[in-house]
């Protein structure tokens, strides 16, 4: 069965976006960007909420940008052909290899797990991940901790989530600034 993973950049105080909705503090350095390149290679389909989808739309036309470096071009080559499922009540259409979700997060994950295919089912976005976590559908959490305290905003973990026991499967430091934490849900 395909694993469901939830990966995001997170401030040290646990937020993916600050009080103003901004996440300019989460710009990856070259080493962290390389990690995300390797990570996306393991993904078979990506589930996104509207906000993350709209943020990632940049990559749909980024190949035309002559200022992209080699790693950014590699990201475009990996991201654009990747199937995506967008959850939104306000969008009527999406671009590229994306489609609008026709069911709940749980229904979409069940459908994707039943279909033939390889690679993880990745979730991007705290609100979407909270729905999947509430249904017990997340298999692994990948947290890239940034050395900043933003003081509030959108938390990585829903505050009303139930207890979930986890096993630490990896820690990794990036330079002197960033730390990756990977946890598997104990079943």
C-alpha positions as CSV (number, residue, x, y, z in Angstrom):
1,X,0.0,0.0,0.0
2,X,1.3,3.5,-0.8
3,X,2.4,5.6,2.1
4,X,1.0,9.0,2.8
5,X,3.6,11.6,3.8
6,X,3.3,15.1,5.1
7,X,6.3,17.3,4.5
8,X,6.7,21.0,5.1
9,X,9.2,23.7,6.2
10,X,8.5,24.7,9.8
11,X,9.6,27.4,12.1
12,X,11.2,26.3,15.3
13,X,8.0,27.4,17.1
14,X,6.0,25.1,14.9
15,X,4.4,27.2,12.1
16,X,4.4,26.8,8.3
17,X,3.3,30.4,7.9
18,X,3.6,33.4,10.2
19,X,0.8,35.6,11.7
20,X,0.5,37.5,8.4
21,X,0.4,34.4,6.3
22,X,4.0,34.9,5.1
23,X,6.6,32.3,4.8
24,X,9.5,34.3,3.3
25,X,11.6,32.9,6.2
26,X,11.4,29.4,4.6
27,X,13.6,30.0,1.6
28,X,15.7,26.9,1.3
29,X,19.5,27.1,0.9
30,X,21.1,25.0,-1.8
31,X,21.6,21.9,0.4
32,X,17.9,21.9,1.6
33,X,16.7,22.5,-2.0
34,X,18.7,19.4,-3.0
35,X,17.0,17.4,-0.2
36,X,13.5,18.5,-1.5
37,X,14.6,17.4,-5.1
38,X,15.5,14.0,-3.8
39,X,12.3,13.8,-1.8
40,X,10.0,14.6,-4.7
41,X,11.5,11.7,-6.6
42,X,9.8,9.3,-4.2
43,X,6.3,10.9,-4.8
44,X,3.8,9.4,-7.1
45,X,1.0,12.0,-6.5
46,X,0.8,15.2,-4.6
47,X,-2.2,16.4,-2.7
48,X,-2.4,20.2,-2.3
49,X,-4.8,22.7,-0.7
50,X,-5.6,25.8,-2.7
51,X,-3.0,28.1,-1.1
52,X,-0.1,25.7,-1.7
53,X,-1.4,25.0,-5.2
54,X,-1.5,28.7,-6.1
55,X,2.0,29.2,-4.6
56,X,3.4,26.3,-6.6
57,X,1.8,27.5,-9.9
58,X,5.0,29.5,-10.4
59,X,6.7,26.3,-11.4
60,X,4.3,25.7,-14.3
61,X,5.9,28.4,-16.4
62,X,9.3,28.7,-14.6
63,X,11.1,26.8,-17.3
64,X,10.8,30.0,-19.4
65,X,12.8,31.9,-16.8
66,X,16.4,32.2,-18.0
67,X,17.6,33.0,-14.4
68,X,16.8,29.5,-13.1
69,X,19.8,27.5,-11.9
70,X,20.4,23.9,-12.7
71,X,18.7,22.7,-9.5
72,X,15.6,24.8,-10.1
73,X,15.4,23.5,-13.7
74,X,15.6,19.9,-12.3
75,X,12.7,20.8,-9.9
76,X,10.6,21.9,-12.9
77,X,11.4,18.7,-14.7
78,X,10.2,16.6,-11.7
79,X,7.4,18.8,-10.4
80,X,5.5,19.6,-13.6
81,X,4.8,16.1,-14.8
82,X,3.9,14.9,-11.3
83,X,0.1,14.2,-10.9
84,X,-1.5,16.6,-8.4
85,X,-4.9,16.6,-6.7
86,X,-6.1,20.1,-5.6
87,X,-8.6,20.5,-2.8
88,X,-10.6,23.7,-3.1
89,X,-14.1,25.0,-2.8
90,X,-13.3,28.2,-4.7
91,X,-11.3,27.1,-7.8
92,X,-13.2,25.9,-10.8
93,X,-10.2,24.8,-12.9
94,X,-6.5,23.9,-12.4
95,X,-3.5,23.8,-14.7
96,X,-0.9,21.3,-15.7
97,X,-1.0,17.8,-14.4
98,X,-3.4,18.8,-11.6
99,X,-7.1,17.9,-11.1
100,X,-9.6,19.1,-8.7
101,X,-10.5,16.7,-5.9
102,X,-14.0,15.1,-6.3
103,X,-14.2,13.7,-2.8
104,X,-12.9,14.3,0.7
105,X,-9.2,13.9,1.6
106,X,-10.0,10.4,3.0
107,X,-11.9,9.4,-0.1
108,X,-9.2,10.6,-2.5
109,X,-6.4,8.8,-0.5
110,X,-8.4,5.6,-0.5
111,X,-9.0,5.9,-4.2
112,X,-5.3,6.6,-4.9
113,X,-4.2,3.7,-2.7
114,X,-6.5,1.3,-4.6
115,X,-5.2,2.4,-8.0
116,X,-2.1,0.9,-9.5
117,X,0.8,3.1,-9.1
118,X,4.1,3.7,-7.4
119,X,5.4,6.4,-5.2
120,X,4.2,8.1,-2.1
121,X,1.0,10.1,-1.7
122,X,2.4,13.4,-0.5
123,X,0.4,16.0,1.3
124,X,1.3,19.6,1.2
125,X,-0.5,22.1,3.4
126,X,-1.4,22.1,7.1
127,X,-5.2,22.3,6.7
128,X,-5.3,19.3,4.3
129,X,-2.8,17.3,6.4
130,X,-5.0,18.0,9.5
131,X,-7.9,16.3,7.8
132,X,-5.8,13.3,6.8
133,X,-4.3,13.1,10.3
134,X,-7.7,13.2,11.9
135,X,-8.7,10.2,9.7
136,X,-5.5,8.3,10.7
137,X,-4.2,8.4,7.1
138,X,-0.7,9.9,7.5
139,X,2.1,7.3,7.6
140,X,5.1,9.7,7.9
141,X,5.8,13.2,9.0
142,X,8.8,15.1,7.5
143,X,9.6,18.3,9.2
144,X,12.3,20.7,8.0
145,X,12.9,22.9,10.9
146,X,14.1,26.5,10.2
147,X,16.0,28.6,12.8
148,X,13.3,31.2,13.2
149,X,10.5,32.0,15.7
150,X,7.5,33.5,13.9
151,X,5.3,33.9,17.0
152,X,2.1,32.5,15.6
153,X,0.3,31.8,12.4
154,X,-0.6,28.5,10.7
155,X,0.7,25.6,12.7
156,X,2.2,22.4,11.2
157,X,0.1,20.3,13.5
158,X,-3.5,20.9,14.1
159,X,-4.1,21.9,17.7
160,X,-7.0,19.6,18.2
161,X,-5.3,16.5,16.8
162,X,-5.6,13.3,18.8
163,X,-2.6,11.5,20.3
164,X,-0.4,9.7,17.8
165,X,2.7,7.7,18.8
166,X,5.6,8.1,16.5
167,X,9.0,6.5,15.8
168,X,12.0,8.6,14.8
169,X,13.4,7.2,11.6
170,X,15.8,10.0,10.6
171,X,17.4,13.2,11.8
172,X,19.7,15.2,9.6
173,X,21.4,18.6,10.0
174,X,21.9,20.9,7.0
175,X,24.9,23.1,7.4
176,X,24.6,25.0,10.6
177,X,21.0,26.1,10.2
178,X,18.4,23.5,9.3
179,X,17.3,20.2,10.8
180,X,15.2,17.5,9.2
181,X,13.0,15.3,11.4
182,X,11.3,12.2,10.0
183,X,8.8,10.3,12.0
184,X,6.8,7.2,11.1
185,X,3.4,6.7,12.7
186,X,3.4,3.7,15.0
187,X,0.6,1.4,14.0
